[in-house]
Amino acid sequence: MKRILKPLLLAAFLLAALAPAGARTKKKADTPPVKYVFYMIGDGMGINQVIATEQYNAATANGPASINFLHFPVRNFITTYSASSLVTDSAAGGTALATGVKTYNNAVGVDMDGKPVSNLAEWAKAAGYGTGIATSVGVNHATPACFTAHTAQRGSYEEIARQYLTAPIDFAAGAAFLTERNTGHDSAFFETEARGAGIKVFKGPEAFKGIEKVDGRVLCLSGKTETDLPYAIDRKEDDTTLSDFVTAGIAYLDAHFGDKGFFFMIEGGKIDYGGHADDGAACFQELTDFANAMDIVLAFQAKHPDETLIVVTADHETGGLELGSGQYEMHPDRLGHQKMSVGAMTTLFRSTFFPQRPQGGRGQGRPQGQQGPQGARPPMAPEQEYTPPTWDQVKDFFRENLGLWSAVEVSERQEAALKKTYDDTFGVGGDRENNVANLYAVNTRLVAEAVDVLNRNAGLQWSHGAHTGSPVGLYVKGKCEEAFIPVEDNAQIAPLIATLAGYKR
């Protein structure tokens, strides 16, 4: 009976929402109830990540103790499995969110047979609406790619970049273009290609000012060489933020398409990166950054309450985050002693204890022209004299950057485990390339394990550094929010948005 009632409830609501003007309002009968759609995707953002972020912020004052979208009028959970696995990747998850079609892992905008399937941005543009995408990672990364391209493999970054050039996207924003190994291309190559296609390219927040006066398609990039924005926990004053992209996107779309309406997909991509790295503090600050971008969207919605729909969800959960230690305790305040992400800490650790090795970047992201895990150090010059750090020096490093052995107690067992990794790294016959890789970085094992000790002492445990099949949250606010109450799976969202906004499918 429950399975019958939910579809009937949804159908009844849609009939009422789309009824002629005489039955609802004084609007014309063919005017859709939703004019402005904000589709916000927290990559890797499981339900526990959202709850833990509130707890972390409340304990550390690093952000609002109440995450805005967690308290939206409609709160639900949805399944995320792909057509090929109970555990999806971002490509298949993004395709389901963008098109309503389940496909195999790694597929971008194609079905199980490899045939292109149309998406929300294409439907919106066909109906005359403005379209926008923004992400904190590469502009042609998996999730934004699902709204701009159709490829058999998510790693075909350059094909995705080329398809973006002709995609029906008015506004796009991201850190930079991802490129492929051995092509000799970098982000600048595709920026030039974009300009050749008539797209105006702007780099850095200062360049975004006055973007509402620019005609034609626009592309906003961070202005730095990294292909993802810095983690919020590592951010410098002049770094571009997701909020910068969202502010620019709303200004541009409202100026050019405010009368008709627009569709705007916004991704918090590095929530996922923090989960892959088993880095609670970095993950939670990324989620807070996502919520800060949401504040800008909510300010727009407050001006257009009867015309704006905000849908927030995730493509999957990353890391298998568990809340609570074996002693029924949590101490999120202890995470406040972590000064930087595990990637940035790895860079600092290497420059401190391997000073003769060349260093680069912030220990995060993927360099141009390379796919997969990166960050391993170049080999040392032969016969260089090297004096390894003492165990006390290493302890001082973690005392300063994580609060271990000072603000945060370390048990004898935990210290013994860290000391063993220290011996394996720096002792006689040790391996100074003793690293641990995740999907997006290669970090020094000793640093990663020290961060894990801090997480566990705060009451957090990561099952592993990959995706899980756990359900994720669905949070909805605004016009026609009630229509999402019956939604149970990610593939149901895109068709429902299209119906409510009157897009042509």
C-alpha positions as CSV (number, residue, x, y, z in Angstrom):
1,M,0.0,0.0,0.0
2,K,2.9,2.4,0.8
3,R,4.4,1.9,-2.6
4,I,1.1,2.8,-4.2
5,L,0.3,5.8,-2.1
6,K,3.7,7.6,-2.7
7,P,3.3,7.7,-6.5
8,L,-0.3,8.8,-6.1
9,L,0.7,11.6,-3.7
10,L,3.4,12.8,-6.1
11,A,1.1,12.7,-9.1
12,A,-1.6,14.6,-7.2
13,F,0.9,17.3,-6.1
14,L,2.2,17.7,-9.6
15,L,-1.3,18.0,-11.1
16,A,-2.1,20.7,-8.5
17,A,1.2,22.5,-9.0
18,L,0.8,22.6,-12.8
19,A,-2.9,23.4,-12.8
20,P,-4.3,26.3,-14.8
21,A,-4.1,29.8,-13.3
22,G,-7.8,29.8,-12.4
23,A,-7.3,26.9,-10.1
24,R,-4.1,28.3,-8.3
25,T,-3.0,31.8,-8.9
26,K,-3.4,34.6,-11.4
27,K,-0.4,33.4,-13.4
28,K,-0.8,32.2,-16.9
29,A,-1.8,28.5,-17.3
30,D,1.4,27.6,-19.1
31,T,3.8,29.3,-16.5
32,P,5.7,26.6,-14.5
33,P,5.6,27.0,-10.8
34,V,9.4,27.1,-10.5
35,K,11.4,29.8,-12.2
36,Y,14.9,29.5,-10.5
37,V,16.4,26.1,-9.8
38,F,19.5,25.7,-7.6
39,Y,20.8,22.1,-7.6
40,M,23.6,21.8,-5.0
41,I,25.6,18.6,-4.8
42,G,28.1,17.9,-2.0
43,D,30.4,15.3,-3.5
44,G,30.9,12.5,-1.0
45,M,28.7,14.2,1.5
46,G,27.1,11.5,3.6
47,I,24.6,12.2,6.4
48,N,27.2,11.6,9.0
49,Q,29.5,14.2,7.4
50,V,26.7,16.8,7.8
51,I,26.0,15.9,11.4
52,A,29.7,15.8,12.3
53,T,30.2,19.3,10.7
54,E,27.6,20.8,13.0
55,Q,29.3,19.2,16.0
56,Y,32.8,20.2,14.9
57,N,31.7,23.8,14.3
58,A,29.9,24.0,17.6
59,A,33.0,22.7,19.4
60,T,35.6,24.7,17.6
61,A,33.8,27.9,16.4
62,N,35.2,27.3,12.9
63,G,31.8,27.8,11.4
64,P,28.0,28.0,12.2
65,A,26.8,25.4,14.7
66,S,23.7,25.0,12.5
67,I,24.3,23.9,8.9
68,N,21.6,25.7,7.0
69,F,20.4,23.0,4.6
70,L,20.2,20.3,7.3
71,H,17.2,22.2,8.6
72,F,15.3,22.7,5.4
73,P,11.6,21.9,5.5
74,V,12.0,18.7,3.5
75,R,14.6,16.3,4.7
76,N,14.9,12.8,3.3
77,F,17.4,10.2,2.4
78,I,18.0,8.5,-1.0
79,T,19.8,5.5,-2.4
80,T,22.8,6.1,-4.8
81,Y,23.7,2.7,-6.4
82,S,24.7,2.7,-10.0
83,A,23.6,0.2,-12.7
84,S,26.8,-1.7,-12.4
85,S,27.4,-1.6,-8.6
86,L,25.8,-1.1,-5.3
87,V,28.6,1.4,-4.7
88,T,28.6,4.2,-7.2
89,D,31.3,6.5,-8.4
90,S,30.9,10.2,-9.0
91,A,30.4,9.7,-12.8
92,A,27.5,7.3,-12.5
93,G,26.1,9.1,-9.5
94,G,26.4,12.4,-11.3
95,T,24.8,11.0,-14.4
96,A,21.8,9.8,-12.4
97,L,21.5,13.2,-10.7
98,A,21.8,15.1,-14.0
99,T,19.7,12.8,-16.3
100,G,17.6,10.5,-14.2
101,V,19.3,7.5,-15.9
102,K,21.3,4.8,-14.0
103,T,24.5,3.8,-15.7
104,Y,27.8,2.0,-15.1
105,N,30.6,3.4,-12.9
106,N,32.9,5.8,-14.8
107,A,30.2,6.7,-17.4
108,V,29.5,10.4,-18.0
109,G,26.1,11.2,-19.5
110,V,25.7,7.9,-21.3
111,D,23.5,4.9,-20.7
112,M,24.6,1.3,-20.2
113,D,25.0,0.9,-24.0
114,G,27.2,4.0,-24.2
115,K,24.5,6.1,-25.8
116,P,24.2,9.8,-24.8
117,V,21.3,10.7,-22.5
118,S,20.2,14.3,-22.2
119,N,20.5,16.2,-18.9
120,L,18.9,19.0,-16.9
121,A,21.1,21.8,-18.4
122,E,20.2,20.7,-21.9
123,W,16.5,20.5,-21.0
124,A,16.6,23.9,-19.4
125,K,18.4,25.6,-22.3
126,A,15.9,23.9,-24.8
127,A,13.1,25.6,-22.9
128,G,14.9,29.0,-23.1
129,Y,16.3,29.1,-19.5
130,G,19.7,30.3,-18.5
131,T,22.1,27.6,-17.4
132,G,25.1,27.5,-15.0
133,I,27.5,25.1,-13.3
134,A,30.1,25.8,-10.6
135,T,32.5,23.5,-8.8
136,S,35.4,23.7,-6.3
137,V,37.3,21.2,-8.4
138,G,38.2,20.9,-12.1
139,V,35.5,22.4,-14.4
140,N,35.6,19.1,-16.4
141,H,35.7,16.8,-13.3
142,A,33.1,14.0,-13.1
143,T,30.2,15.8,-11.5
144,P,30.1,19.0,-13.6
145,A,30.9,16.8,-16.7
146,C,27.6,15.1,-16.3
147,F,25.9,18.4,-17.0
148,T,28.0,19.2,-20.1
149,A,29.3,16.1,-21.8
150,H,28.7,12.5,-22.9
151,T,31.6,10.1,-22.7
152,A,32.2,6.4,-21.9
153,Q,34.9,7.2,-19.4
154,R,35.2,10.0,-16.8
155,G,39.0,10.1,-17.3
156,S,38.5,11.4,-20.8
157,Y,39.2,14.9,-19.5
158,E,40.2,16.5,-22.8
159,E,37.1,15.1,-24.6
160,I,34.9,16.5,-21.8
161,A,36.7,19.8,-22.1
162,R,36.0,19.9,-25.8
163,Q,32.4,19.0,-25.4
164,Y,32.0,21.8,-22.9
165,L,33.0,24.3,-25.6
166,T,29.7,23.6,-27.4
167,A,27.5,22.6,-24.5
168,P,24.4,24.7,-23.7
169,I,26.1,26.3,-20.6
170,D,25.9,30.1,-20.2
171,F,28.0,30.3,-17.0
172,A,30.7,27.9,-15.9
173,A,33.1,28.1,-13.0
174,G,35.8,25.8,-11.6
175,A,39.4,25.8,-10.5
176,A,40.9,25.0,-13.9
177,F,40.7,22.3,-16.7
178,L,41.9,18.8,-15.9
179,T,44.1,17.4,-18.7
180,E,45.5,14.0,-19.5
181,R,48.9,12.5,-19.3
182,N,51.3,12.7,-22.2
183,T,49.2,15.1,-24.3
184,G,51.4,18.1,-23.5
185,H,48.3,20.1,-22.8
186,D,47.6,22.1,-19.6
187,S,44.6,24.2,-18.5
188,A,45.8,27.2,-20.4
189,F,45.5,25.2,-23.7
190,F,41.7,24.7,-23.1
191,E,41.3,28.3,-21.9
192,T,42.6,29.4,-25.3
193,E,40.2,26.9,-26.9
194,A,37.4,28.4,-24.9
195,R,38.2,31.9,-26.1
196,G,38.3,30.7,-29.6
197,A,34.8,29.3,-29.2
198,G,33.6,32.8,-28.1
199,I,33.6,32.1,-24.4
200,K,34.9,34.9,-22.3
201,V,37.4,33.7,-19.6
202,F,37.9,35.4,-16.2
203,K,40.5,34.4,-13.7
204,G,40.2,35.3,-10.0
205,P,37.6,37.1,-7.9
206,E,38.7,40.6,-8.9
207,A,38.1,39.7,-12.5
208,F,34.5,38.5,-11.7
209,K,33.4,41.9,-10.6
210,G,30.9,43.4,-13.1
211,I,30.4,40.0,-14.8
212,E,26.7,40.8,-15.0
213,K,27.5,43.3,-17.7
214,V,29.3,40.8,-19.9
215,D,27.4,39.5,-22.9
216,G,27.8,35.9,-24.2
217,R,29.0,32.8,-22.5
218,V,31.5,33.2,-19.6
219,L,33.9,30.9,-17.8
220,C,35.3,31.8,-14.4
221,L,38.5,30.1,-13.1
222,S,40.5,30.4,-9.9
223,G,43.5,32.1,-11.5
224,K,45.9,29.6,-9.9
225,T,47.6,26.5,-11.4
226,E,46.0,23.9,-9.2
227,T,43.1,22.0,-10.8
228,D,41.0,22.2,-7.6
229,L,40.5,25.1,-5.1
230,P,42.6,24.9,-1.9
231,Y,41.0,23.1,1.0
232,A,39.2,25.7,3.2
233,I,41.5,24.7,6.1
234,D,44.5,25.7,4.0
235,R,43.1,28.8,2.3
236,K,45.2,31.9,1.8
237,E,43.7,35.4,1.6
238,D,43.9,35.7,-2.1
239,D,42.5,32.2,-2.9
240,T,39.3,31.9,-4.9
241,T,36.4,30.3,-3.1
242,L,33.2,28.4,-4.1
243,S,31.3,31.4,-2.8
244,D,33.1,33.6,-5.2
245,F,31.9,31.4,-8.1
246,V,28.4,31.3,-6.8
247,T,28.2,35.1,-6.3
248,A,29.4,35.6,-9.9
249,G,27.1,33.0,-11.2
250,I,24.0,34.4,-9.7
251,A,24.9,37.9,-10.7
252,Y,25.5,36.8,-14.3
253,L,22.4,34.5,-14.6
254,D,20.0,36.9,-13.0
255,A,21.2,39.8,-15.2
256,H,20.8,37.8,-18.4
257,F,18.0,35.4,-17.6
258,G,16.2,36.8,-14.6
259,D,13.0,37.4,-16.6
260,K,12.8,33.8,-17.9
261,G,14.5,31.9,-15.2
262,F,17.7,29.8,-14.9
263,F,19.1,26.5,-13.7
264,F,22.3,26.5,-11.6
265,M,24.2,23.4,-10.5
266,I,26.7,24.0,-7.7
267,E,29.2,21.3,-6.5
268,G,31.2,21.2,-3.3
269,G,33.7,18.8,-4.8
270,K,36.4,18.7,-2.1
271,I,34.2,17.3,0.7
272,D,34.9,14.1,-1.2
273,Y,38.6,14.7,-1.2
274,G,38.6,15.0,2.6
275,G,36.8,11.8,2.8
276,H,39.2,10.0,0.6
277,A,42.1,11.3,2.7
278,D,40.3,10.2,6.0
279,D,40.8,13.8,7.1
280,G,37.9,14.9,9.3
281,A,38.9,18.6,9.9
282,A,39.5,19.2,6.2
283,C,36.3,17.5,5.2
284,F,34.2,19.4,7.7
285,Q,35.6,22.7,6.8
286,E,34.9,21.9,3.1
287,L,31.3,21.2,4.1
288,T,31.1,24.4,6.0
289,D,32.4,26.2,2.9
290,F,29.6,24.5,0.9
291,A,27.1,25.8,3.4
292,N,28.6,29.3,3.1
293,A,27.9,29.2,-0.6
294,M,24.4,28.1,0.3
295,D,23.9,31.3,2.3
296,I,24.3,33.2,-1.0
297,V,21.7,31.1,-2.6
298,L,19.4,31.6,0.3
299,A,19.8,35.3,0.0
300,F,18.6,35.1,-3.6
301,Q,15.7,32.8,-2.6
302,A,14.6,35.3,0.0
303,K,14.1,37.9,-2.7
304,H,12.2,35.4,-4.9
305,P,10.5,33.0,-2.4
306,D,7.6,32.1,-4.7
307,E,9.7,31.3,-7.7
308,T,12.9,29.6,-6.3
309,L,13.6,25.9,-5.7
310,I,16.7,24.7,-3.8
311,V,17.6,21.0,-4.0
312,V,20.6,19.8,-2.0
313,T,22.0,16.2,-2.1
314,A,25.1,14.2,-2.7
315,D,26.3,11.7,-5.3
316,H,27.5,9.2,-2.7
317,E,29.2,9.0,0.7
318,T,32.9,8.8,1.0
319,G,35.0,7.2,3.6
320,G,32.5,5.3,5.7
321,L,32.6,7.9,8.4
322,E,31.5,6.6,11.9
323,L,30.5,8.9,14.7
324,G,31.4,7.8,18.2
325,S,34.3,5.9,19.8
326,G,34.0,2.5,21.6
327,Q,33.4,4.4,24.8
328,Y,30.2,6.1,23.6
329,E,32.1,9.4,23.4
330,M,32.9,12.1,20.9
331,H,35.3,15.0,21.4
332,P,35.1,17.1,18.2
333,D,36.8,20.0,20.0
334,R,40.1,18.1,19.6
335,L,40.0,18.4,15.9
336,G,40.3,22.2,16.4
337,H,44.1,21.6,17.0
338,Q,44.6,20.5,13.4
339,K,46.1,23.5,11.5
340,M,46.1,22.2,8.0
341,S,44.9,19.3,5.7
342,V,46.8,16.1,5.7
343,G,48.1,17.0,2.2
344,A,49.4,20.4,3.3
345,M,50.9,18.8,6.4
346,T,52.7,16.2,4.2
347,T,54.2,19.0,2.2
348,L,55.4,20.7,5.4
349,F,56.7,17.5,6.8
350,R,58.7,16.7,3.7
351,S,60.2,20.2,3.5
352,T,61.1,20.0,7.2
353,F,62.6,16.5,7.4
354,F,63.6,16.1,3.7
355,P,64.9,19.6,3.0
356,Q,67.1,18.6,0.1
357,R,64.1,17.3,-1.9
358,P,62.3,19.7,-4.3
359,Q,58.9,20.7,-3.0
360,G,55.8,21.8,-4.9
361,G,52.2,22.9,-4.4
362,R,50.2,22.7,-1.2
363,G,50.1,18.9,-1.0
364,Q,46.7,18.8,-2.6
365,G,45.0,18.3,-5.9
366,R,46.3,16.9,-9.2
367,P,48.9,18.7,-11.3
368,Q,48.3,19.5,-14.9
369,G,48.9,16.6,-17.4
370,Q,48.6,13.8,-14.8
371,Q,45.8,11.5,-13.7
372,G,45.4,9.5,-10.5
373,P,47.3,9.7,-7.2
374,Q,50.2,12.2,-7.1
375,G,52.5,14.0,-4.8
376,A,55.3,11.4,-4.4
377,R,58.7,13.1,-4.0
378,P,61.4,13.2,-6.7
379,P,64.3,11.0,-5.9
380,M,67.1,12.4,-3.8
381,A,70.4,13.4,-5.5
382,P,73.0,10.6,-5.1
383,E,75.3,10.5,-2.1
384,Q,73.7,13.5,-0.4
385,E,74.4,13.5,3.3
386,Y,71.2,13.0,5.2
387,T,70.5,13.2,9.0
388,P,67.1,11.8,9.8
389,P,65.0,13.6,12.4
390,T,64.8,12.2,15.9
391,W,61.6,10.7,17.3
392,D,61.3,13.7,19.6
393,Q,61.6,16.1,16.7
394,V,58.8,14.3,14.9
395,K,56.7,14.4,18.0
396,D,57.3,18.1,18.3
397,F,56.1,18.5,14.7
398,F,52.8,16.7,15.5
399,R,52.5,18.5,18.8
400,E,52.6,21.8,16.9
401,N,50.3,21.0,14.0
402,L,47.9,18.5,15.5
403,G,48.0,19.1,19.3
404,L,49.1,15.5,19.9
405,W,51.0,14.9,23.3
406,S,49.9,18.4,24.4
407,A,46.3,19.3,24.1
408,V,45.4,15.8,22.9
409,E,46.5,12.7,24.9
410,V,48.1,9.9,23.0
411,S,47.8,6.4,24.5
412,E,50.9,4.2,24.8
413,R,49.5,1.9,22.1
414,Q,48.9,4.7,19.7
415,E,52.4,6.1,20.3
416,A,53.9,2.7,19.8
417,A,52.2,2.4,16.5
418,L,53.4,5.8,15.3
419,K,56.9,5.1,16.6
420,K,56.9,1.9,14.5
421,T,56.0,3.8,11.4
422,Y,58.7,6.4,12.3
423,D,61.2,3.5,12.5
424,D,60.0,2.1,9.2
425,T,60.5,5.5,7.6
426,F,63.7,6.8,9.2
427,G,65.3,3.9,10.9
428,V,68.2,1.8,9.7
429,G,67.0,0.2,6.5
430,G,63.9,2.4,6.6
431,D,62.0,3.5,3.5
432,R,61.9,7.3,3.2
433,E,59.3,6.7,0.4
434,N,56.9,5.3,3.0
435,N,53.7,6.8,1.6
436,V,50.0,6.1,1.5
437,A,48.0,6.9,-1.6
438,N,44.3,7.8,-1.9
439,L,42.4,8.7,-5.1
440,Y,43.8,12.3,-5.3
441,A,47.1,12.4,-3.4
442,V,50.1,10.5,-2.1
443,N,50.8,11.5,1.5
444,T,53.5,10.5,4.0
445,R,52.3,7.5,5.9
446,L,53.4,8.9,9.3
447,V,51.5,12.1,8.7
448,A,48.3,10.2,7.6
449,E,48.5,7.9,10.7
450,A,49.0,10.9,13.0
451,V,45.9,12.6,11.6
452,D,44.1,9.3,12.1
453,V,45.1,9.2,15.8
454,L,43.6,12.7,16.2
455,N,40.4,11.6,14.4
456,R,40.0,8.6,16.6
457,N,40.7,10.5,19.8
458,A,38.0,12.9,18.7
459,G,35.6,10.0,18.4
460,L,35.6,9.7,14.6
461,Q,36.6,6.6,12.6
462,W,36.9,6.2,8.8
463,S,36.2,2.7,7.5
464,H,38.3,3.3,4.4
465,G,39.3,5.9,1.9
466,A,36.7,5.1,-0.7
467,H,33.0,5.4,-1.5
468,T,30.3,3.5,0.2
469,G,26.8,2.4,-0.6
470,S,25.3,4.3,2.3
471,P,22.3,6.5,1.5
472,V,22.8,10.2,1.4
473,G,20.6,13.1,2.5
474,L,18.1,15.0,0.3
475,Y,17.3,18.5,1.6
476,V,14.8,20.8,-0.2
477,K,13.5,24.3,0.3
478,G,11.4,26.6,-1.7
479,K,8.7,26.4,-4.3
480,C,7.2,23.0,-4.7
481,E,9.4,21.6,-1.9
482,E,6.6,19.1,-1.0
483,A,7.0,17.3,-4.3
484,F,10.3,15.8,-3.1
485,I,8.8,14.1,0.0
486,P,8.2,10.8,-1.9
487,V,11.7,10.7,-3.6
488,E,13.7,7.6,-2.6
489,D,16.5,7.4,-5.2
490,N,18.9,9.8,-7.0
491,A,17.5,9.0,-10.4
492,Q,14.1,10.4,-9.4
493,I,15.4,13.9,-8.9
494,A,16.2,15.2,-12.4
495,P,12.9,14.3,-14.0
496,L,11.0,15.9,-11.1
497,I,12.9,19.1,-11.3
498,A,12.3,19.2,-15.1
499,T,8.6,18.8,-14.6
500,L,8.3,21.4,-11.9
501,A,10.3,24.0,-13.9
502,G,8.7,23.2,-17.3
503,Y,11.9,22.1,-19.0
504,K,11.7,20.4,-22.4
505,R,12.9,16.8,-22.2
